[in-house]
C-alpha cells in the first residue's frame, strides 16, 4: 500500500496507550526485515531515515528503499525524517515524499554554536546553558513553526523536540569508553542528564505556539547505549503529557529499561518517580525510536556468520541470517510496544521471500 501519514496512527496510539515502533534502517535488508516483522504482527510501522543514512546513501536512495517496501506491504508504513537539521532539509524531504517530518531545534542550535565558536566539543556547562536558554527556546519555536506551516499545507505532520537527549559518548570522560553498560550510570552522569530534561511549562507553551503534531522530550534516555539500563522520569512524562495532550516521542530507547522484570533481572531498582518503556506507554509516549539495538543485532549476526564461514564470498549468505535475526528482534519490540494487531488494512502483501537460488 502507499506510504501513509503518521498523524492518525499516533493519535490512535495516544488514545489507546500503545506505542508505534519507529525503526532506523540503513540498508535493504533492514528495511525488508522491519516491514516483514510488522506484517507478521499486523502492526503499523514507522521507517526512519537518520542523518547518518542521508549522508551515507543519499536522500533519494534512502527514501525510495522505504517507498518500495511500503508499496509491497499490507500494513501502514510511514517514511519519517529523523532529527531534521534545518528548514531546508525538511523542504527537501517533503518534496521527496516523506510522510512525517522532524526538526531537532536543540541540535540545530548547538551546531550553530559550534561553528560560531570554533569549538567542536563544548563543555557540558556550555551545552546546558545554551539548551535551556530562552534564546534557544525562541529560535526552536520560530523554525518549528515555519516547518509546521509548510508541512501542514501538504497534510504532513511534524515532530519537534525539547530539551536535549544526550549521547553516551558525551560522558566518556566520566565513565570511560570501556564502560560495560551492565549497571546504571554513575549518579554524577544522572544529574547531568536531568539538567537537560524538557520543562513541562515550556512544552505546553511550545506546542501552543508551533502547532507541532508530536513532541520528543528529554526525560532520561540517552542515545547510543548498548544495553537497557537507563530509567525514564515517569512523573515528568505525566506532567508534560497532561499539559500538551499530544503524542510524545521517546528517543534513545535502546538504552532504556524495557520492563520492571528486566530491571529486576539486571539488579536495577528504579527510583520513586522512575519507570520503564512499558510504564511510559501509559503516560503519553506513543512513538518509540529504535536504532542502536537494531544495528547491534544485525552486526552481531554478520560477525557470527563471518566467523563460522571465513571463506564465504557471497555477501547474501552473510546478510540473510542477519536479516532474520533483526526481524525477530523487531517483532519482540512491536509486541512490547503493544502495536500488534493495530495495522489491519484491506491490502494484500506483495512482499517476496528472500532466497539464495543461484550461488555466484
HELIX and SHEET records of a PDB file:
HELIX    1   1 UNK A    7  UNK A   16  1                                  10    
HELIX    2   2 UNK A   28  UNK A   41  1                                  14    
HELIX    3   3 UNK A   51  UNK A   57  1                                   7    
HELIX    4   4 UNK A   59  UNK A   72  1                                  14    
HELIX    5   5 UNK A   87  UNK A   95  1                                   9    
HELIX    6   6 UNK A  105  UNK A  117  1                                  13    
HELIX    7   7 UNK A  124  UNK A  131  1                                   8    
HELIX    8   8 UNK A  134  UNK A  152  1                                  19    
HELIX    9   9 UNK A  168  UNK A  171  5                                   4    
HELIX   10  10 UNK A  172  UNK A  175  1                                   4    
HELIX   11  11 UNK A  187  UNK A  195  1                                   9    
HELIX   12  12 UNK A  200  UNK A  210  1                                  11    
HELIX   13  13 UNK A  234  UNK A  244  1                                  11    
HELIX   14  14 UNK A  253  UNK A  255  5                                   3    
HELIX   15  15 UNK A  260  UNK A  266  1                                   7    
HELIX   16  16 UNK A  277  UNK A  280  1                                   4    
HELIX   17  17 UNK A  281  UNK A  283  5                                   3    
HELIX   18  18 UNK A  292  UNK A  308  1                                  17    
HELIX   19  19 UNK A  315  UNK A  337  1                                  23    
SHEET    1   A 8 UNK A  77  UNK A  81  0                                        
SHEET    2   A 8 UNK A  45  UNK A  49  1                                        
SHEET    3   A 8 UNK A  20  UNK A  24  1                                        
SHEET    4   A 8 UNK A 285  UNK A 290  1                                        
SHEET    5   A 8 UNK A 247  UNK A 250  1                                        
SHEET    6   A 8 UNK A 214  UNK A 217  1                                        
SHEET    7   A 8 UNK A 157  UNK A 162  1                                        
SHEET    8   A 8 UNK A 100  UNK A 102  1                                        
SHEET    1   B 2 UNK A 232  UNK A 233  0                                        
SHEET    2   B 2 UNK A 274  UNK A 275 -1                                        
END                                                                             
